[in-house]
C-alpha cells in the first residue's frame, strides 16, 4: 500500500471533482415572487411549477428527466408570512386537468415502479394508487436513483416567515388550463385548517 503522502497530490487534484458532484446535488428554487403560478390566502403563498422540459429536469434531477417516462414533477413552494407555525404533515396536493380530472400524487417511493405500470393514465384519466406489488417489475427502473426521493416535499412543520419546498409527482400530461389543488395546511397552535388553494398554471 502506498504511503499517504504519495496519494496526497491525487487527492488534491480530485477535490474539485468531489466539490462539483456536491454542487450538482444542490437544488434551490428562486423566491416565491418569481413564479407566475401562485396564490396567496391568509398570508400564506403557494407557488407551483411543472418540470416538463429537459432543461428544468436537469436543474433539479441532474441527468434524470422523469417526464420522459410519464412522471410529471411539480414543484410546490409554501411561503408562511404569518406569525404562527404551520403544520404540513397533512398536506394534500392534487393535479387537476383542464377538463376536471383530478389526479392524486404518486408517492416518491412508488415513482420508479410507476414507470413500467401498464395502467399509466391516458391524457384524460387517472390510475388507481398506490402501485400494486404485482406490477413492480424486478429490473432496474430509470428513475430508481436517489434524486426522486431527496427532491420530494418532506417538510412537516413550517416556522413563521419561512419557506418550504419540494416536488410532488403525478402520472399526468401537462397541458394549458391544468391546475394544482392544495389543502391540509393547519395552524400549528390552534389546529385550524387554512383555506384551500387552487393554483392554475400560467407558464
Secondary structure, DSSP 8 states (H G I E B T S, - for coil): ---HHHHHHHHHHHHHHHHHHHHHT------GGG-SSEEEETTEEEEEEEE-SHHHHHHHHTT--GGGGT-EEEEEEEEE-SSS-EE-TT-EEEEE-TTS-EEE-B-GGGHHHHTT-TT---TT----SS--GGG--SS--TT-STHHHHTB---SEE-TTEEEEEEEEES----TT-EEEEE--EETTT--B---EEEE---
